[in-house]
Amino acid sequence: MSPSRKPVFGLIGGIGAGKSTAAGCLAARGGFVIDCDKLGHVALEVPEVKEKLRGRWGEAVFNEDGSVNRRAVAGVVFDAPAERQWLESVVFPVIGQLADERIVAANADPAVRFSVLDAAVLLEAGWRDRCDKVLYIDAPRDLRLSRLAARSGWTPAELTAREASRGQESVRRRCCDERQHPRAVPGTDRSRLIGLDRGELIMADDPVDVKPARKPRSRPKPPA
């Protein structure tokens, strides 16, 4: 890592594990959070992307005002791996470019200590090499399911189906450098990250650990 370059943390995790809470913890420590889900929405409205969507799926995935109907797109790709892979090949490069622009801007901002690439598809998209360290946010399945049921009305079957579409979580965990669990700070409305494996990542008043990610001799391949 260049001395003039601020560190970049990648952030992934299990569905409903508390990734947004973890992002908030990092933001409170001076991190600039780059939400790649939101960048995905931006990417879908890029004219070149819309042209490709229209050429493949027609007007069925567009709203009356010409914007992309994300729900319709999700319906097309959810149980169709070939269509999902095609969509990813179109939007991942655009999202990556948008994220790079924000990393550059954060690096130039003296108020920012580090960037956080909050991207559920970070491994699949090939963005790991943008990060000095990748954090996997984890929580027990029953806790994740209770959160998802309260928030979105999900059933166990729906969580199982979503997880199956993402590939093996065990492989995703092994591709990361840290496994973390956001925990509430008693008596406050704040949370902090407590590492399940190697202790607390960032203390409130301590400098950020910016050591580059270790390169093991062999790393599991990211899920396809």
C-alpha positions in Angstrom: 0.0 0.0 0.0 1.4 3.4 -1.0 2.0 5.7 2.0 -0.2 8.3 0.5 -3.1 5.9 -0.1 -5.7 5.4 2.6 -6.7 1.8 3.4 -9.8 0.2 1.9 -11.8 -2.4 3.9 -14.1 -4.7 2.0 -17.3 -5.6 3.8 -19.4 -8.7 3.0 -21.4 -11.1 5.2 -24.3 -13.4 5.7 -27.8 -12.3 4.8 -29.2 -10.5 7.8 -26.0 -10.7 9.7 -25.7 -7.0 10.5 -23.5 -5.7 7.6 -25.2 -2.3 7.7 -24.5 -2.1 11.5 -20.9 -2.9 10.8 -20.7 -0.3 8.1 -22.1 2.2 10.6 -19.4 1.2 13.1 -16.7 1.8 10.6 -18.2 5.1 9.5 -18.2 6.3 13.1 -14.5 5.6 13.2 -13.9 7.9 10.2 -14.6 5.5 7.4 -16.2 6.5 4.1 -18.7 3.9 3.3 -19.3 3.1 -0.4 -22.6 1.2 -0.7 -22.3 -0.9 -3.8 -26.0 -1.9 -3.7 -26.8 1.8 -4.3 -24.2 2.0 -6.9 -25.9 -0.9 -8.6 -29.0 1.1 -8.8 -27.0 4.0 -10.4 -25.4 1.6 -12.8 -28.7 0.3 -14.1 -29.6 3.9 -15.2 -26.4 4.4 -17.2 -27.6 4.8 -20.8 -25.3 2.2 -22.2 -26.5 -0.3 -19.6 -30.1 0.5 -20.3 -29.6 -0.1 -24.0 -28.1 -3.5 -23.3 -31.0 -4.4 -21.0 -33.5 -3.3 -23.6 -31.8 -5.3 -26.3 -31.9 -8.5 -24.2 -35.2 -8.3 -22.3 -37.2 -5.7 -24.1 -39.6 -3.2 -22.5 -40.7 -5.7 -19.9 -38.0 -4.5 -17.5 -38.7 -0.8 -17.8 -41.1 1.5 -16.1 -43.4 3.8 -18.0 -41.1 6.7 -17.3 -38.2 4.9 -19.0 -36.4 4.0 -15.8 -35.3 0.4 -15.1 -37.8 -1.7 -13.1 -35.5 -3.4 -10.7 -38.1 -5.7 -9.4 -38.7 -7.0 -12.9 -35.0 -7.4 -13.5 -34.8 -9.4 -10.2 -37.6 -11.6 -11.4 -35.8 -12.4 -14.6 -32.5 -13.3 -13.1 -33.4 -14.9 -9.7 -33.8 -18.5 -11.0 -31.9 -18.1 -14.2 -28.1 -18.4 -13.7 -27.3 -17.6 -17.3 -29.3 -14.4 -17.2 -27.8 -13.4 -13.8 -24.3 -14.0 -15.1 -25.1 -11.9 -18.2 -26.4 -9.0 -16.0 -23.4 -9.2 -13.8 -21.1 -9.0 -16.8 -22.8 -5.8 -17.8 -23.2 -4.0 -14.4 -20.2 -5.2 -12.4 -17.6 -3.2 -14.4 -19.8 0.0 -14.2 -20.2 -0.4 -10.4 -16.5 -1.0 -10.0 -15.7 2.2 -11.9 -18.2 4.2 -9.8 -16.6 2.7 -6.6 -13.1 3.6 -7.8 -14.2 7.2 -8.3 -15.5 7.3 -4.7 -12.3 5.7 -3.3 -10.2 8.4 -5.1 -12.4 11.1 -3.7 -12.2 9.6 -0.2 -8.5 9.4 -0.4 -8.3 13.2 -1.1 -10.6 14.1 1.8 -8.6 14.9 4.9 -11.7 14.0 7.1 -11.7 10.4 5.9 -9.4 7.9 7.6 -10.2 4.9 5.3 -12.8 3.7 2.8 -15.2 0.8 3.3 -16.3 -1.1 0.2 -19.7 -2.4 1.3 -20.4 -5.0 -1.4 -22.3 -8.3 -1.0 -20.9 -9.4 -4.4 -17.3 -8.2 -3.7 -15.8 -11.6 -4.2 -17.9 -12.6 -7.2 -17.2 -9.2 -8.9 -13.4 -9.6 -8.5 -13.1 -6.5 -6.3 -11.0 -8.1 -3.6 -7.8 -6.7 -5.0 -9.1 -3.2 -4.3 -9.1 -4.0 -0.6 -6.4 -4.1 2.0 -8.5 -6.3 4.2 -11.9 -8.0 3.7 -14.2 -8.4 6.7 -17.0 -11.1 6.9 -19.9 -10.1 9.1 -21.4 -13.1 10.7 -24.3 -14.0 13.0 -26.1 -17.3 14.0 -28.7 -18.4 11.4 -31.6 -18.2 13.9 -30.7 -14.6 14.7 -30.4 -13.7 11.1 -33.8 -15.3 10.3 -35.5 -13.5 13.1 -34.2 -10.2 11.8 -35.3 -11.0 8.3 -38.7 -12.1 9.4 -39.3 -8.9 11.3 -37.9 -6.7 8.6 -39.1 -8.3 5.4 -41.4 -11.2 6.4 -39.0 -13.8 5.2 -39.6 -17.5 5.9 -36.8 -20.1 6.5 -37.4 -21.4 3.0 -36.9 -17.9 1.5 -33.6 -17.5 3.4 -32.5 -20.9 2.2 -33.3 -20.0 -1.4 -31.5 -16.7 -1.2 -28.4 -18.3 0.3 -28.4 -21.0 -2.3 -28.3 -18.4 -5.0 -25.2 -16.8 -3.4 -23.1 -20.0 -3.3 -21.4 -21.6 -0.2 -21.0 -19.2 2.7 -18.2 -21.3 4.1 -16.2 -20.5 1.0 -16.9 -16.8 1.3 -15.8 -16.8 4.9 -12.5 -18.5 4.0 -11.8 -15.9 1.4 -11.8 -13.1 4.0 -9.2 -11.9 6.4 -11.4 -11.2 9.5 -14.7 -12.7 10.7 -16.6 -10.1 12.8 -19.8 -9.7 14.7 -21.3 -6.3 15.5 -22.2 -6.1 19.2 -24.1 -3.4 21.1 -22.2 -1.3 23.6 -24.1 -1.5 26.9 -25.8 1.7 28.0 -25.4 3.4 24.6 -27.0 3.5 21.2 -23.7 2.5 19.6 -22.3 -0.7 18.3 -18.7 -1.9 17.9 -17.1 -4.6 15.9 -15.8 -7.5 18.0 -13.8 -10.1 16.1 -14.9 -13.7 16.7 -11.4 -14.8 15.7 -8.8 -12.2 16.6 -10.2 -9.5 18.9 -11.6 -6.1 18.3 -10.8 -4.6 14.9 -11.0 -0.9 15.7 -11.1 0.7 19.2 -12.8 4.1 19.4 -9.7 6.1 20.1 -7.0 3.9 18.6 -5.4 4.2 15.1 -6.8 2.0 12.4 -4.9 -1.2 11.8 -4.0 -0.8 8.1 -1.7 -3.7 7.7 -2.2 -5.2 4.2 -4.1 -8.4 4.0 -1.9 -11.5 4.4 -1.5 -13.6 1.3 -1.8 -17.2 2.2 -0.2 -19.8 0.0 -3.5 -20.9 -1.3 -6.9 -19.2 -1.0 -10.2 -20.8 -1.8 -11.7 -19.6 -5.0 -14.5 -17.1 -4.6 -18.0 -18.5 -5.3 -19.0 -18.4 -8.9 
